[in-house]
Amino acid sequence: MQTKLPQPTIPDHVPPELVKDFPYIFGMTTKEEPHLEWAPEIHAQGQDIFYAPHAYPGCTPAWVVRRMDHLREIYFDTDTFSSKDFSPYAKLIGENWTNTPVEVDPPNHAKYRKMANPLFTPKAVSTLDDKIRKYAIDYVEAFRHRGECEFMGEFAFEFPIKVFLELMDFPLEHTRKFLEWEYDLLHVSDMGKMAAATRNVVGFLREEIEDRRKNPCDDILSYALQVDVDGAKLNDDELVGFSFNLFIGGLDTVSTNMGLQFTHLARHPEDQEFLRNSPEEIPHGIDELMRAYAAVTTFRTCTRETEFHGVKMMPGDKVMMSTTLAGRDPAEFDNPDDVDFGRRPRHVSFGYGPHTCIGMHLAKREMRIALEEFLGRIPQFSIKPGHQLEYHLGMIQPVTLPLVWDAR
């Protein structure tokens, strides 16, 4: 992992004893194990809340809250801990749109959520089942007879992009371009590259929005242009914020979770075989793997001076919502570092409370179908001998995942 980090500015209200180094640094990579090594070590230190000098994108400080019950409190206290501007994208390019609805606080959040909900109900996303399954089969069949694949590049990255393009009615030839933009949005520490990717995505989305104004069709952008929200149409910033949020949420989250899930299964042939022989358990397996290998970190901004479990926080302080730490909290889960498909966990990997991920039903559907088709077509697989795993941080994700199996 890179070690040259900017000198942080620690505010006066932060006691020196609460300032601690924190290894999960956005845009970095590591060959250590973020879930298997770092999370247990942080919990073992016992500090419930501490101040990390380089936790927020751009290597700036944030409070880290490690306990599940504390995270749940913050998820619900939207007056004190605002979701507004938890990501840097609009500000990076000098614009004022907001990722909608994820960065909108109650009570306004409810109207946008109500607008978007019909698009992502289990019934609505079930209409994509056949196409999702076809994409999964096509990818698996392309490498099944070879006896090996680089799972991230040959399956995990492109598969959810194809589903997103289908949902948005964008041409499939955009797959490679979207993958490049997604990488620079979510996996680099260079804010210039992040800004350039933001401009590219926003420019593309604005062109597509304008096209749907002239040529409406049966897709999400056309729906967003036509729907009434509290008796009014969405304005340009609202349309950009809504579509940008879909871009971010619809691409990398599924890729990331698939990569981590298949890494675990490749390392644990007994779990792999259990799901292969009991495919009806795959949905429960996904929930347990999402708990144990939670990858998503979001942020809140403190809106007023407050004392949270003995820690003074001030307006403007960033608060890190690490689902990675929450998923391995020993106060919440017995033997948190064990994967137990009988656990049926109440994890927060899709968020919690009013901002629970609106696309969770689609994401779980993609992951389930990917596992069904891969396990149903590929025999016992493992990580290629000699390969050392490396992980992106921020959104924790294997950089590459070479898998091998007996193709005879």
Secondary structure, DSSP 8 states (H G I E B T S, - for coil): -----------TTS-GGGB---S--TT-EESS-IIIIIHHHHHHH--SEEEEEEEETTTEEEEEE--HHHHHHHHH-TTTEE-TT-S-HHHHTT-----TTTT--TTHHHHHHHHHGGGSSHHHHHTTHHHHHHHHHHHHHHHGGGTEEEHIIIIITHHHHHHHHHHHT--GGGHHHHHHHHHHHHS---HHHHHHHHHHHHHHHHHHHHHHHHS--SSHHHHHHH--BTTB---HHHHHHHHHHHHHHHHHHHHHHHHHHHHHHHH-HHHHHHHHH-GGGHHHHHHHHHHHT---EEEEEE-S-EEETTEEE-TT-EEEEEHHHHHT-TTTSSSTTS--TT------TT--GGG--TTHHHHHHHHHHHHHHHHHHS-SEEE-TT----EETTTTEES--EEEE---
